[in-house]
């Protein structure tokens, strides 16, 4: 079992355009949802919650707009701390008993599981910096989800599985489900023990329907550890079962409440190219002191591509992500 392991997770799911560098997050095109524990009130961090206080609203810094703030009420509110995160940054703690936040309505988040290349839906890319604070959980945690844990019907699930009773040990998971119990269109998990105890790491999921190569990929520290083509059930244009849920599966299933911390979450409504993922990954690496395999891009690459107004995939000629088949 691992001990207070912190992960950076990324889920990437179709291709889009680069924009000029921003002061913080280097890729802002398509960034619809950003939760940052260093600025939970959306005021540039000039005022912050009291250390150890309940966080009822974690403000979205992305471009989604109302009502995309993450909210919780009563005893389900997580707790904001001004330190203890990566690089001793602020963190938002979920207690593992009933803390959970939700954002928007189910229809807002269809892009997480539905990819319709060239039309309204162009997939998604998800990053989250998190850790578990349970030293010996022998359980599973829902991290970011719109699906239904008990039946796994329709939605997106990013989670972590350490259930020895099921034969799992320190396993990152990523699923897209299409309406049939236990019958995912994408269901990926890394090899057991990929995350040793008390170390920082990056987990990424990629879903890129309609482009060459595997439709789903799971990455750890920027390295592909599993890949899979869409299977079993076809794409569905239906809304997910639940709105965005943070710290549990969308069904609010008590067995999967997160016992751990988040530092930051980024959600894009399009797939980021590998170059764009490198930019975001190295930004998070530098901000939080993470050891990753993201390649530091050439300093001029972003400006050149933004000036040309080209998709990353059109000018990106480097090798596929390390370990990709």
N, C-alpha and C positions, 0 to 999 in steps of 0.2 A: 504494500500500500504506500501511497505517497504522503508527504507531509507538507502542508501549506504550499501546494504547488500553484504557481500563477501562470496563466496562459494568455496569450493574445490569439484571438480566433478571427479568422477571416472567411467569409463565404462569398464566392464570386459566381454569379450565374448569368452574358451577352455583350457586344462591343459598342463603344461610343466615343465621344470626342473629348480631347484634352482641353483644359482651359489654363489660363495663366496662373502662376503660383500665387497662393494666398499666404498671408502672414503666418498662419498656423498649419492647418491641413493643406497639403500641396495640391490635392485634386479636389475641386469643389463641384465640378459638373456632375449632376446627378446625386449629390449628397443631400438626401432628403431628411436624414435623421442622425443627429449627433448628440450623445449624452457624454458629458465630460465632468468628472468629479471635481476638477479644479475650477469649474464655472457652473455650478448646478443651478444658479438663479438667473443665468443669461444676462449678466451685467459686466462681463469682462473680469470677473473675479474680484471686483472692488468691494463687494460685500458678500459674506458667506454665512451659511447656517452656523449655529453654535455647535462646537465640537460635541459629538455624541448625541445630537438631537435627531428626532424622527424626520424623515424627508417625505413629505406628502406629494410634492411635485418636483420632478427632475426635468428642468426645462430643455426642450429640443433646441439645439443651436443650428440645425440644418434648415433647409428651405421648404420643408413640408407645410408648415403653417398649422394653425389650429385645426383639430384638437390633438396634435401629435405629441404634446408633452406627455411624459410618462407620469402616471399618477397612482397613488395608493391611499388608503384611508384606514383609520383605526389601528388595530394591532398589526395589520399587514404592511405598515410603512417600514421600509428599511431605514438604516441609521447612517448618517453622514459623519465621517471622521476626517479631521484635518491633516492626518498623517497616517503612516502605516501602509501606504500603497507602494507601488514600484517607484524606486528612487525617492522613497519616503513622501510620495505625493498623497493628496487626499484620496479617499476611497468611499464607496457606498457599500455597506455591509448588509447582506441578507442572512437571516438567522437560522435558516434551515427548518423552521417550524411552520411559518405561515407568511413570511414576507414575500410580496410579489407586487409588480407594477404592470400596468397595462397602458397602451397608447392607441388612440384612434378607434376606428371601427374595422370590422373584418374586411370590408371591401377595400379599405385603404391599402391593404397589404397583399393583395393578390399577386403583385409582381414578384413576391418572394418565391412563389412556387410555379408561376405560369409564365412561360416564355413564348412569345409570338413574334418571331424575327421579322423586322421590317414594318411592324404595325405598332399598336399602342404599348405593348409590353416587351421590354428588352432585357428581361432577367434582372439580376441584382448582385450586389457585392456587399458582404457584411464583415466587419471587423469588431472584435470585442476584446478588451484587456481585462482579465479576471483572474481570480485565484480561489481555491478552496481553503477554508479555514478549519475544516474537519480533518484531523490528522489520521483518522482510520475509519472512513465512512462506510466502506463496503456497500455503497449504494449508487444511485444514478441521479444526475442533476439536469433539469431543464434550464437552459441558458437563455436562448432567444427562440420563441416558438409562436406559430399560429395554428398548430395542429391539435389533435385530440389524443392525449396520451393513452387513454383506455382503449380506444379503437383505432387510432391512427388513420383517420379518414382522409381529410384534405388539408394540406398545409405544409409548412416549412418548420423543421426542427433542428436546432443546433444544441447539442447536449454532450454530456460526459458520463461514461459508464464505468463503474468500478465494482460491479456486483460479482463477487467471487462465486456466489450461488449459481450464477448464470455462466460461470467460466470466464468472466471478463476481469481484466486488471489494467487500470489506468488507460482507458480506451476513449479516445475522442470519437464523437459520432456526428453524422449529418444525414438527414433524411428529407426527401420530398415525397409526400404520399398523395395518392390519386383516388381515394374513395373506396378502397377494399381493405379490410382489417389485415394488418401485418403484411401488406402487399405493396411495398413502396416502389415508386418509379425510380428512386435513387435511395440506396441504403448503404452507407459507407462507414467503416470504422478502421482505425489504425491497428497495427499489431500491438498486442498487450505489452505494457511496460515501456512504451515509447516516452512517457513523461516520468523520469525519475523523481524521487522526492525532493522537495525544497529547491527546485530549479525553475527558472523562468523559461517560457517557451511560446511558440506561435502555432496555432492550429488554424487552418484555412479550409473552406469548402468552396468548390467552383462548380457551377451548373451552367453549361453553355450549349444549349440546344441549337442546332442549325449551323454549327461551325465544325470544322474537321476535328477529329479526335474524340476522346471520351466525353460524354455529356456531363458527368459528375466527377469531381476530383476533390480529394481531401488532402490537405497539406499540413505538415508540421514543421515549424521553423522555416517556412519557405520551400520545403521539399515535399514533393508528391509522395504520399504513403499509401494511397488507394485511389483507384479510378474505376468508373463503371458507366456503361451506356444505359440510357433510360430503358426500363424493362417493365414487364408485367401489365401495367395499365397505361393507357394513353394519357396525353395531356388533357386537363379539364379546364374549361373556362369559368368554373365555379369559384365563388369566393371561398376563402379558407374557413375553417370551423370557428375561429376565434380571432379577435384583434391581436395585435402584437403583445406578447406576454414576456416579461423579463423576470428571470429568477425561478421559472417553473415551466412546465408544459402549458399549452393554451387552455387545457381543461382544468387548470388549477388542481392538479392531482397531488395529493399530500405526499405521495411516495417520492416525488421528484423536486421538492423545494430545494433551492440552492442554499447550501451552507457555505457561504464564501463572499468575496468582494468583487465589485466591478470598479475599474478606474475609468474606462472609456468604451463607448460603443459607436461605431460608424456604420450606417446603412445607405447604400447607393441603389437607385432604381434602374441600374444597368450593370452589365459586366464591365469591370475594369480590365484593360489590357494588362499583360504581364509587366510592362514598363510602368503603368500607373500603379499597379499593386506594389512594385518595388518602391515607388515614391512614397506611398502611404505607409508601407511596412517600415521603411527606413526612418520616416518621420516618427512613428510610434516607438521604434527601437531607440532613437536618440532621446525622445521625451521621457521614456520610462526606464532606460538603462537595460534594455532587453538584448540578449544574444540571439541573433537571427541569421538566416541564410539569404535574406533579401539582398539583392545586388544594389549597391549604391549607384544610381544612374549618373551618366555624364552630366555635369552642371548645365550644359547648354541644351540638353535634349528636350526638356519640357518647354523652354521658350521657343525653340525651333519648331516643335510640333504644334504648339499653340498658334504660332505665327502663320504656319501653313494651313491651319484649320483642318488637319487630317486626323483620322482615327488612329489610335495607337497601333492597331493591328496592321494598318496600311504601311507603316514605316518601321515597324518593329521586326527586325530580322535576326535578333539574337536567338540562341537556342531556346527550346521549350524549358519551362521551369524544371529545375534540377530534380531528377528522378522520374520525370514523366516519360513513361514507356517508350 
